[in-house]
């Protein structure tokens, strides 16, 4: 029993005795004197208890507050199952050592009821995986800031037989540092070695772009047909080398080339993109993400997350390409369908990521966002987000007063 608790109990007992005497008075003067002493003792005990409590309160440390540049990790809509950060003293282990302040961050953003698979532990694939279950990166090139993350989905990691992460991304630069090169590939789940197909597709694509851009005037001679034909050939050769069927290594692919500096006096630059399949490109428009490029999926009674018309290496001829104009302050995100389907069909997720990704954030926080939890979203998730001159988002742009239609569509290359 602690000293403070003992004092409190003694005070309660003495006051109880006093109440008894009040109800059953005695005429003896000596007994009255004893009662008076007890009252004084009880008063002293109470004073000591209040003094001790005041000192303990004064020793409580100031609650931890994250630095201004670190965004909060609490989900957009708290559903009662996410424990907020501790605001009192640091948690102590049995040995008395203080635990890290970040020990409370144990969950990813959850939307709706979440998926049951998300609550189960990760399992290991039957065969050794060429890629880890999680990959993340960040970089700064020219006036571009980049964050990338890829994470195996709950449907692949939490049930037997567990499979490897079937998404892959690559990001690199040309030799001169004039262009950022991006690729996101998503292996088709029905393929026995989908992770291999995705890795070969993404790696071959950025290597092709690097060679082309290192040539004189290479940016003006980019060819989606040539790139995807070479990628398909590399996937076929790798399958043959390993004794696999073509259907074992199917994947979809999205590639992009972004100049690292403005190419026009207005601060604009032209982004080149090419794709085949349901990976997609999204643009941040104020308070939401809007679809910008990629194959739209058919929707009948809801969003069909499994509709894939063309894949590599079978259909390189189905590739499509476009150019998009980027201005200072623009934010674009190249995503696999594990993220793109969520942006298209979960309004709360779209708004949450629009708020969180206004400016570059720590790569660990970015990874945690990509691993969001939502019901029926069990696929792998990959996102590569690029901030164009992010400092411009904190100052009024020159075109801020332009009509909305001119800013979002028409001559600037973005779909209306």
matplotlib code that plots the C-alpha trace (Angstrom):
import matplotlib.pyplot as plt

x = [0.0, 1.4, 1.9, -0.6, -3.3, -2.6, -3.0, -6.3, -7.6, -6.6, -8.4, -11.6, -11.5, -11.1, -13.8, -16.0, -15.4, -16.2, -19.6, -20.3, -19.6, -21.9, -24.7, -23.9, -22.6, -20.8, -20.7, -17.1, -14.8, -11.7, -13.5, -14.3, -10.6, -9.7, -12.3, -10.7, -7.3, -8.7, -10.2, -6.8, -5.0, -7.6, -7.2, -3.4, -3.6, -6.0, -3.7, -0.7, -2.6, -3.7, -0.1, 1.3, -1.3, -0.5, 3.2, 2.5, 0.4, 3.1, 5.6, 3.4, 5.5, 4.1, 2.3, 4.3, 3.4, 4.6, 6.8, 4.8, 6.2, 5.0, 1.3, -1.0, -1.4, -5.0, -7.5, -9.9, -12.9, -12.0, -14.2, -13.3, -10.8, -7.8, -6.1, -5.1, -1.6, -0.8, -1.0, 0.5, 3.8, 5.7, 4.7, 7.1, 8.3, 8.5, 12.2, 11.1, 12.6, 10.6, 9.1, 9.4, 6.8, 5.7, 4.9, 1.2, 1.2, 0.1, -2.7, -3.2, -6.0, -9.3, -12.4, -15.7, -15.6, -12.3, -11.3, -11.2, -7.9, -6.2, -6.5, -4.6, -0.8, 1.3, 2.3, 5.4, 5.0, 5.7, 8.6, 11.3, 10.1, 12.3, 10.9, 10.0, 6.5, 7.1, 9.1, 9.4, 11.6, 11.8, 13.9, 14.4, 15.4, 15.4, 12.3, 10.5, 9.8, 8.9, 7.5, 7.0, 5.6, 4.4, 2.9, 1.5, -2.3, -4.2, -5.6, -2.1, -0.3, -2.9, -4.2, -2.6, -1.0, 0.5, 2.0, 4.6, 3.9, 2.8, 3.2, 6.5, 7.7, 10.9, 12.1, 15.3, 16.8, 18.6, 22.3, 22.0, 19.3, 16.9, 14.1, 12.5, 11.6, 8.8, 7.2, 4.5, 3.6, 0.9, 1.2, -2.1, -3.2, -4.2, -0.6, 1.5, 4.6, 2.9, 5.6, 8.2, 6.3, 5.8, 9.4, 10.7, 8.2, 9.0, 12.8, 12.8, 10.7, 12.9, 16.1, 14.6, 13.7, 17.1, 18.9, 16.6, 16.8, 20.6, 20.6, 20.7, 17.1, 15.9, 12.9, 11.4, 11.7, 10.0, 7.8, 5.3, 5.0, 8.8, 9.0, 6.2, 7.4, 10.8, 9.2, 7.0, 10.0, 12.0, 9.1, 8.9, 12.6, 12.6, 9.7, 11.4, 14.7, 12.8, 10.7, 7.5, 4.4, 3.6, 0.5, 2.6, 4.2, 1.3, 1.3, 0.0, 2.3, 2.2, 5.3, 5.9, 8.7, 8.6, 11.1, 12.9, 12.8, 10.3, 10.6, 8.5, 8.8, 5.4, 7.0, 5.1, 6.6, 5.3, 4.9, 4.9, 3.0, 2.2, 0.2, -1.4, -3.9, -5.6, -2.7, -3.6, -2.5, -4.3, -4.0, -4.6, -7.2, -7.7, -9.6, -9.7, -7.8, -9.1, -8.4, -6.0, -4.8, -5.1, -7.6, -11.0, -12.7, -16.2, -18.8, -22.2, -23.5, -20.4, -16.8, -15.4, -11.9, -11.1, -11.7, -8.5, -8.7, -5.1, -1.9, 1.8, 3.5, 0.5, -0.8, 1.9, 0.1, -2.7, -0.5, -1.7, 0.2, -0.4, 1.3, 0.1, 1.0, 2.2, 2.4, 4.3, 2.4, 0.8, 0.8, 0.4, 0.3, 0.9, -0.9, -1.7, -5.4, -5.1, -4.9, -6.7, -9.9, -10.0, -9.6, -12.4, -14.9, -14.2, -14.9, -13.5, -10.2, -10.0, -10.5, -8.1, -5.3, -6.0, -5.5, -2.5, -0.6, -0.9, 2.8, 5.6, 5.5, 7.9, 8.2, 7.1, 3.9, 3.4, 3.8, 1.3, -1.3, -0.8, -1.5, -5.0, -7.6, -11.0, -13.6, -13.1, -9.8, -7.4, -5.1, -1.5, -1.1, 1.5, 1.7, 4.4, 3.5, 5.4, 5.1, 6.1, 7.8, 6.0, 6.9, 4.5, 1.6, 2.2, 2.2, -0.6, 0.0, -0.1, -3.1, -5.1, -7.7, -8.2, -11.6, -11.8, -12.4, -9.1, -7.2, -8.6, -9.0, -8.6, -5.2, -3.3, -3.6, -5.7, -9.0, -12.2]
y = [0.0, 3.4, 6.2, 8.4, 5.7, 5.0, 8.6, 8.7, 5.6, 6.9, 10.2, 8.3, 6.2, 9.1, 11.1, 8.0, 7.9, 11.5, 11.0, 8.2, 10.5, 13.1, 10.6, 9.2, 12.1, 11.5, 13.8, 12.9, 15.9, 13.6, 11.8, 15.1, 16.0, 12.8, 13.5, 17.0, 15.4, 13.0, 15.9, 17.6, 14.4, 13.8, 17.4, 17.0, 13.7, 15.4, 18.4, 16.1, 14.1, 17.2, 18.5, 15.2, 15.1, 18.7, 17.9, 14.8, 16.8, 19.4, 16.7, 15.4, 16.0, 18.1, 15.9, 15.0, 17.1, 16.1, 18.7, 20.9, 19.2, 15.7, 15.1, 13.4, 9.7, 9.5, 8.4, 10.8, 9.3, 7.8, 4.8, 4.1, 1.3, 3.5, 4.5, 8.2, 9.2, 9.1, 12.5, 11.6, 10.2, 7.8, 4.2, 2.3, -1.2, -3.6, -2.6, 1.0, 2.1, 4.6, 3.1, 5.1, 7.8, 6.4, 2.9, 3.7, 3.9, 0.3, 0.7, 1.9, 4.3, 2.4, 3.2, 1.6, -1.7, -2.7, -6.1, -9.2, -10.3, -7.1, -8.2, -11.5, -11.9, -11.9, -15.3, -16.3, -17.5, -21.1, -20.3, -17.7, -14.3, -12.2, -9.0, -8.1, -7.7, -3.9, -1.5, 2.3, 5.1, 8.9, 11.3, 14.9, 15.6, 19.1, 20.7, 17.4, 15.6, 11.9, 9.3, 5.7, 2.7, -0.8, -3.2, -6.7, -6.9, -8.6, -11.1, -12.3, -12.2, -13.4, -16.7, -20.0, -20.3, -16.9, -15.4, -12.7, -9.0, -9.0, -5.2, -3.6, -0.1, 1.5, 5.1, 6.4, 9.3, 9.9, 10.6, 14.3, 14.4, 16.2, 13.6, 11.5, 8.0, 6.0, 2.6, 0.8, -2.8, -5.0, -8.8, -10.5, -12.6, -15.6, -15.9, -18.4, -16.1, -12.7, -11.1, -12.1, -10.6, -7.3, -7.0, -7.7, -5.3, -2.4, -3.0, -3.3, -0.2, 2.2, 0.7, 1.4, 4.9, 5.6, 4.5, 6.5, 9.7, 9.5, 9.8, 13.2, 14.6, 11.3, 12.9, 13.9, 10.4, 8.4, 5.6, 3.7, 1.0, 0.4, 0.4, -2.0, -4.3, -4.5, -5.1, -7.9, -9.6, -9.4, -11.0, -13.8, -14.5, -14.6, -17.0, -19.3, -19.2, -20.4, -23.0, -21.1, -20.6, -17.1, -17.1, -17.4, -13.9, -11.6, -8.0, -4.6, -1.5, 2.3, 4.4, 8.1, 10.6, 14.0, 16.8, 17.8, 21.5, 23.8, 23.8, 26.9, 30.5, 30.1, 27.3, 24.5, 21.2, 18.3, 14.9, 11.8, 8.7, 5.3, 2.4, -0.9, -2.2, -0.9, 1.0, 4.7, 8.3, 10.7, 14.4, 16.3, 19.0, 21.0, 18.6, 15.4, 13.2, 13.1, 10.5, 11.7, 8.7, 4.9, 2.3, 3.0, -0.1, -1.0, -0.5, -2.1, -2.5, -1.0, -0.7, -3.8, -4.2, -7.3, -6.1, -6.2, -6.3, -6.3, -7.5, -8.0, -9.9, -10.9, -7.5, -4.9, -3.5, -2.3, 0.4, 3.9, 7.1, 10.8, 14.0, 16.1, 19.6, 20.1, 23.5, 24.5, 23.1, 20.2, 16.8, 13.5, 9.9, 6.8, 3.9, 0.2, -0.7, -1.6, 2.2, 3.5, 1.4, 3.0, 6.5, 5.9, 4.2, 5.3, 9.0, 9.1, 7.6, 10.0, 13.0, 11.6, 11.1, 14.5, 16.1, 14.0, 14.3, 18.1, 18.3, 15.7, 13.8, 11.3, 8.1, 6.0, 8.0, 7.7, 3.9, 3.7, 5.6, 3.3, 0.3, 1.6, -0.8, -1.0, -3.7, -5.8, -4.2, -7.1, -6.5, -5.3, -1.5, 0.6, 4.4, 6.8, 10.4, 13.4, 17.0, 19.5, 22.5, 21.8, 25.2, 26.7, 25.2, 27.7, 30.7, 31.9, 30.6, 33.0, 31.1, 30.9, 33.4, 31.5, 29.9, 26.3, 24.9, 26.4, 25.0, 21.5, 20.7, 21.8, 23.1, 22.0, 18.3, 17.2, 15.4, 17.5]
z = [0.0, -0.9, 1.6, 0.0, 0.0, 3.7, 4.6, 2.8, 4.5, 8.0, 7.3, 6.2, 9.3, 11.6, 10.0, 10.2, 14.0, 14.3, 12.6, 15.0, 18.0, 16.5, 16.4, 19.8, 21.9, 25.3, 28.3, 29.4, 28.9, 28.4, 25.6, 24.0, 24.1, 22.4, 19.7, 19.1, 18.7, 16.2, 14.2, 14.2, 13.0, 10.3, 9.1, 9.0, 7.0, 4.5, 4.1, 3.5, 0.9, -1.0, -0.9, -2.3, -5.1, -6.1, -6.4, -8.4, -10.8, -11.3, -12.3, -15.2, -18.4, -21.3, -23.8, -26.9, -30.0, -33.4, -35.3, -37.7, -40.8, -39.7, -40.6, -38.1, -38.4, -37.1, -39.8, -41.3, -39.5, -36.2, -35.6, -32.0, -32.8, -33.4, -30.1, -30.1, -29.1, -25.4, -23.7, -20.3, -19.2, -21.4, -21.1, -18.8, -19.3, -16.3, -16.0, -15.7, -19.1, -21.1, -24.3, -27.6, -28.0, -31.4, -29.9, -30.2, -34.0, -34.7, -37.3, -40.8, -41.8, -41.8, -43.8, -43.0, -41.3, -42.8, -44.1, -41.9, -43.5, -42.4, -38.8, -39.3, -39.1, -42.2, -43.5, -45.6, -49.2, -50.0, -52.3, -51.5, -52.7, -54.9, -53.5, -49.9, -48.8, -48.4, -50.4, -50.1, -51.3, -51.5, -53.6, -54.6, -58.2, -59.7, -58.3, -58.0, -54.7, -54.9, -52.5, -53.5, -51.6, -52.4, -49.9, -50.3, -49.9, -47.1, -49.6, -50.5, -47.1, -44.6, -45.9, -47.0, -49.4, -49.0, -52.1, -52.7, -53.5, -57.1, -57.6, -58.6, -59.1, -60.4, -60.3, -61.7, -63.6, -66.9, -66.8, -67.0, -64.3, -66.6, -66.3, -63.6, -65.0, -63.3, -63.8, -61.9, -62.8, -61.4, -61.9, -62.8, -59.8, -61.9, -63.1, -61.2, -61.1, -61.3, -59.1, -61.7, -64.6, -62.7, -61.7, -65.3, -66.8, -64.5, -64.7, -68.5, -69.0, -67.0, -68.5, -72.0, -71.1, -69.6, -72.8, -75.0, -72.9, -72.7, -76.6, -78.2, -78.5, -76.9, -75.2, -78.5, -79.8, -77.1, -78.5, -76.4, -79.0, -79.0, -75.2, -74.7, -77.4, -75.8, -72.4, -73.7, -75.4, -72.1, -70.2, -72.8, -72.6, -68.8, -68.8, -71.4, -69.4, -66.3, -68.1, -67.5, -69.7, -71.0, -68.9, -65.7, -66.0, -67.0, -65.8, -66.6, -66.8, -66.5, -67.3, -67.0, -67.8, -66.0, -66.7, -63.5, -64.4, -66.2, -70.0, -70.6, -69.3, -67.5, -65.4, -67.2, -68.3, -70.4, -68.8, -71.1, -70.1, -71.6, -70.2, -70.8, -68.3, -65.2, -63.5, -63.6, -63.1, -60.8, -60.3, -57.0, -57.6, -54.4, -52.1, -54.1, -56.5, -60.1, -62.7, -65.4, -67.5, -67.6, -68.7, -67.0, -65.7, -66.7, -64.0, -63.9, -60.4, -58.7, -59.4, -61.2, -59.7, -61.7, -65.2, -67.2, -71.0, -72.1, -70.4, -71.2, -72.7, -74.9, -76.0, -76.3, -79.4, -77.1, -75.4, -75.2, -74.6, -73.8, -72.8, -69.9, -68.9, -65.3, -63.5, -60.4, -57.4, -59.3, -57.6, -59.6, -58.4, -60.5, -58.8, -59.2, -59.1, -55.4, -54.8, -57.9, -57.2, -53.8, -55.1, -57.6, -55.2, -51.6, -51.2, -47.7, -48.8, -51.7, -49.4, -46.8, -49.2, -50.9, -47.5, -46.4, -49.7, -50.2, -49.6, -49.4, -46.1, -44.4, -46.4, -43.4, -43.1, -46.9, -46.7, -43.8, -45.9, -48.9, -46.6, -45.8, -44.6, -46.4, -46.8, -50.0, -50.8, -50.5, -53.5, -53.4, -53.3, -55.0, -55.4, -56.7, -56.0, -57.5, -56.2, -58.9, -57.2, -53.9, -52.5, -55.1, -53.2, -50.4, -52.6, -55.0, -58.5, -61.5, -62.9, -59.6, -61.0, -64.2, -64.8, -63.4, -66.9, -68.2, -65.2, -65.3, -69.0, -72.5, -73.6, -70.5, -71.5, -68.5, -69.3, -68.6]

ax = plt.figure().add_subplot(projection="3d")
ax.plot(x, y, z, "-o")
ax.set_aspect("equal")
plt.show()
